[in-house]
Amino acid sequence: MKKFFIYTLLLIFGISLFADEPLLDNEPKFSVENGSYKVVFTYTNLLPLDYQKENILFTVYKNGIKYDVQTIKDVLKNPKGLQRTASHYYWGTCKAIYEKGIILDTVEGYKIYNFEAKKFLSLTDKNNAAFWTPKDLIHHSLEKITTNGSIENYNYFDYDSNVGHIVAATYGRTERRASSPNYKKPVSISAPLLYWNINSTGLLTIARDAADFTKNNTQIYKIYIDEKSEIVYAIQNNQFVRYKYTNND
């Protein structure tokens, strides 16, 4: 009987060695969570000067059990891009966690880690997209964030019982002066009234014709709405974009 008890303890201990590692809530690390997923960062946004590229940058837990790990070399492909501070290297920061994954703003640009794929996907991969809802848009505005002076604003999404879903748009560009970088003079402005629709896959289409929502129009997949920062991360016509997001109520 005594031997049986000892063997039982050894068996339980042996199984525990190979079981998934549980999440330790008392670890002093930066973390973000959403639903069943929690991401714990070993380094919030700074790396030690003696870091190793094989060091774990973040660990993903699903329902409290270790699900995946990503090392520094998994996230950053070229360590020469790291920004040196007085005592560390700056690698970037986590901008958001949402139902499909996490959005990082790194020294190499934006990156999206996808929970289901357990890896970083292209910024234009539709697997990163979530569904738009009418509530996301009605009485809201989207102002595309650009660096080339172009203007693309959707000023007020609304619904009219007579004409359907409508949005007032502003298109154009701004003129910049080298002598005054902050100077912006709007030119070539147009302001058509457009129509919008969300299809069964959660895709937003904006069109000039209420009867034509084909792929020839502006198509926008939502990735994530950061209401606190008033930013929408999205895929517009196969390009990763960001919009300033305003509630007009």
C-alpha positions in Angstrom: 0.0 0.0 0.0 2.9 2.3 0.9 4.6 1.6 -2.5 1.3 2.3 -4.3 1.0 5.7 -2.6 4.5 6.6 -3.5 4.1 5.6 -7.1 0.9 7.6 -7.3 2.6 10.7 -6.0 5.5 10.2 -8.6 2.9 9.8 -11.4 1.1 13.0 -10.4 4.4 14.9 -10.1 5.6 13.6 -13.5 2.4 14.6 -15.2 2.6 18.1 -13.7 6.1 18.6 -15.2 4.7 18.2 -18.7 1.4 20.1 -18.1 0.8 23.5 -19.6 2.4 26.2 -17.5 -0.3 28.1 -15.6 -0.5 31.9 -15.5 1.2 33.4 -12.5 -0.8 36.5 -11.6 1.9 37.7 -9.1 4.6 38.2 -11.8 5.5 41.9 -12.0 5.2 42.3 -15.7 3.1 44.5 -18.0 0.0 42.7 -19.4 -3.1 43.2 -21.4 -6.1 41.0 -21.7 -9.3 40.5 -23.6 -11.8 37.7 -22.9 -10.0 34.4 -22.8 -6.6 35.8 -23.9 -4.0 37.5 -21.8 -0.6 38.7 -23.1 2.2 39.3 -20.6 5.2 41.3 -21.8 8.6 40.6 -20.4 9.7 44.1 -21.5 7.1 46.8 -21.6 8.8 48.9 -24.2 12.5 49.0 -23.3 15.1 46.2 -23.7 18.3 46.0 -21.6 21.5 46.8 -23.4 22.7 43.2 -23.0 19.5 41.7 -24.3 19.6 38.5 -26.4 17.4 38.1 -29.5 16.2 34.7 -28.1 14.8 36.4 -25.0 11.0 36.1 -24.8 9.3 39.5 -25.5 5.8 38.3 -24.6 3.8 35.3 -23.6 0.2 34.6 -24.6 -2.1 32.8 -22.2 -5.5 31.3 -23.1 -7.9 30.6 -20.3 -5.1 31.0 -17.9 -2.8 28.4 -19.6 0.3 29.2 -21.6 -0.6 29.3 -25.3 2.3 30.8 -27.1 5.6 32.7 -26.7 7.2 35.3 -29.1 10.9 36.1 -28.8 12.5 39.4 -29.6 13.7 38.0 -33.0 10.1 36.9 -33.7 8.9 40.4 -33.4 11.9 42.5 -34.6 13.6 41.4 -37.8 16.4 44.0 -37.8 17.9 44.9 -34.3 19.8 47.7 -35.8 16.5 49.7 -35.8 16.3 49.7 -32.0 16.4 53.2 -30.6 19.1 53.7 -27.9 18.1 55.6 -24.7 20.5 56.5 -21.9 20.3 53.0 -20.4 18.1 50.8 -22.7 16.9 50.1 -26.2 13.4 51.2 -27.1 11.6 48.5 -29.2 8.0 49.8 -29.3 4.8 49.4 -27.4 1.5 47.5 -27.4 -1.3 49.7 -28.7 -4.2 47.4 -28.2 -5.5 43.9 -27.6 -8.7 42.9 -29.3 -10.6 39.8 -30.3 -8.2 38.7 -33.0 -4.9 39.6 -31.5 -2.6 42.4 -30.4 -1.5 45.5 -32.3 2.1 46.6 -31.7 3.7 49.9 -32.7 7.4 49.0 -33.1 10.6 50.7 -34.3 9.9 48.7 -37.5 6.3 50.0 -37.8 2.9 48.5 -36.9 2.6 44.8 -36.5 -0.4 42.5 -35.7 0.0 39.2 -33.8 -3.0 36.9 -34.5 -4.1 34.7 -31.7 -5.5 31.9 -33.9 -2.5 31.8 -36.2 0.0 32.1 -33.3 2.1 34.4 -35.4 2.4 37.9 -36.9 0.3 38.3 -40.1 0.5 40.9 -42.8 -1.2 44.1 -41.8 -3.6 43.6 -44.8 -4.5 40.0 -43.9 -8.3 39.8 -43.6 -7.9 37.3 -40.8 -7.0 40.3 -38.6 -10.4 41.9 -39.4 -13.4 42.1 -37.1 -17.0 43.0 -38.1 -18.3 46.5 -38.5 -21.6 47.2 -36.9 -24.0 50.1 -37.6 -23.4 51.3 -34.1 -19.7 51.7 -34.9 -20.6 54.2 -37.6 -23.9 56.0 -37.2 -23.3 59.6 -36.0 -19.5 59.0 -36.2 -16.8 60.4 -38.5 -13.7 58.8 -40.0 -10.7 61.1 -40.9 -8.0 59.2 -42.7 -4.5 59.8 -41.1 -2.1 60.6 -44.0 1.4 61.9 -44.4 1.3 63.0 -48.0 -1.2 65.8 -47.6 -4.2 63.9 -49.1 -7.6 64.4 -47.5 -10.2 61.6 -47.2 -12.8 62.3 -44.5 -16.2 60.6 -44.0 -17.8 63.4 -41.9 -21.0 61.9 -40.6 -22.4 58.5 -41.1 -26.2 58.5 -40.8 -29.4 56.7 -41.8 -32.3 58.3 -43.6 -35.5 56.4 -44.1 -36.0 57.9 -47.5 -32.5 57.4 -49.0 -30.9 54.8 -46.8 -27.4 54.9 -45.2 -25.6 58.1 -46.2 -22.4 59.8 -45.4 -21.0 63.2 -46.3 -17.4 62.9 -47.5 -14.6 65.3 -48.1 -11.8 64.5 -50.6 -8.8 66.6 -51.6 -5.3 67.5 -50.6 -3.4 70.1 -48.7 -0.5 72.3 -49.9 2.6 72.4 -47.7 5.4 75.0 -47.7 8.9 73.9 -47.0 9.6 77.2 -45.2 6.7 76.5 -42.8 6.1 72.7 -42.3 3.0 73.3 -40.2 1.3 75.4 -42.9 -1.5 73.5 -44.7 -3.6 75.1 -47.3 -6.6 73.0 -48.6 -6.8 72.7 -52.3 -8.9 70.6 -54.7 -11.7 69.9 -52.3 -14.8 68.0 -53.2 -17.7 67.0 -50.9 -20.0 64.4 -52.4 -22.8 62.7 -50.6 -22.1 59.0 -50.5 -23.8 55.8 -49.5 -22.6 53.1 -47.2 -23.4 49.4 -46.5 -22.1 46.7 -44.2 -22.4 43.2 -45.8 -22.9 39.8 -44.2 -19.1 39.4 -43.7 -18.8 42.7 -41.8 -17.2 44.6 -44.6 -18.0 48.4 -45.0 -18.4 49.6 -48.6 -18.8 53.3 -49.4 -20.2 54.1 -52.8 -21.5 57.0 -55.0 -24.5 54.9 -56.1 -26.9 53.5 -53.6 -27.5 50.6 -55.9 -23.9 49.7 -56.5 -21.8 48.3 -53.7 -19.4 46.3 -55.8 -15.7 45.9 -55.2 -15.0 48.9 -57.4 -15.9 51.2 -54.5 -14.1 52.0 -51.3 -14.0 48.9 -49.1 -12.9 49.1 -45.5 -12.3 46.2 -43.1 -12.3 47.1 -39.5 -9.4 45.7 -37.4 -10.0 47.5 -34.1 -11.5 50.7 -32.8 -9.6 52.3 -30.0 -12.3 54.5 -28.5 -10.0 55.9 -25.8 -7.4 57.2 -28.3 -10.1 57.8 -31.0 -8.3 55.8 -33.6 -9.6 53.1 -36.0 -7.1 50.6 -37.4 -8.4 49.2 -40.7 -7.7 47.8 -44.1 -8.9 50.0 -46.9 -8.7 48.6 -50.5 -5.8 46.3 -49.4 -3.9 49.0 -47.6 -3.4 49.2 -43.8 -4.7 52.6 -42.7 -5.6 54.5 -39.5 -8.5 56.9 -39.1 -9.3 59.5 -36.5 -12.5 58.4 -35.0 -15.0 61.0 -33.7 -18.4 60.5 -32.0 -20.6 63.4 -33.2 -23.4 62.9 -30.7 
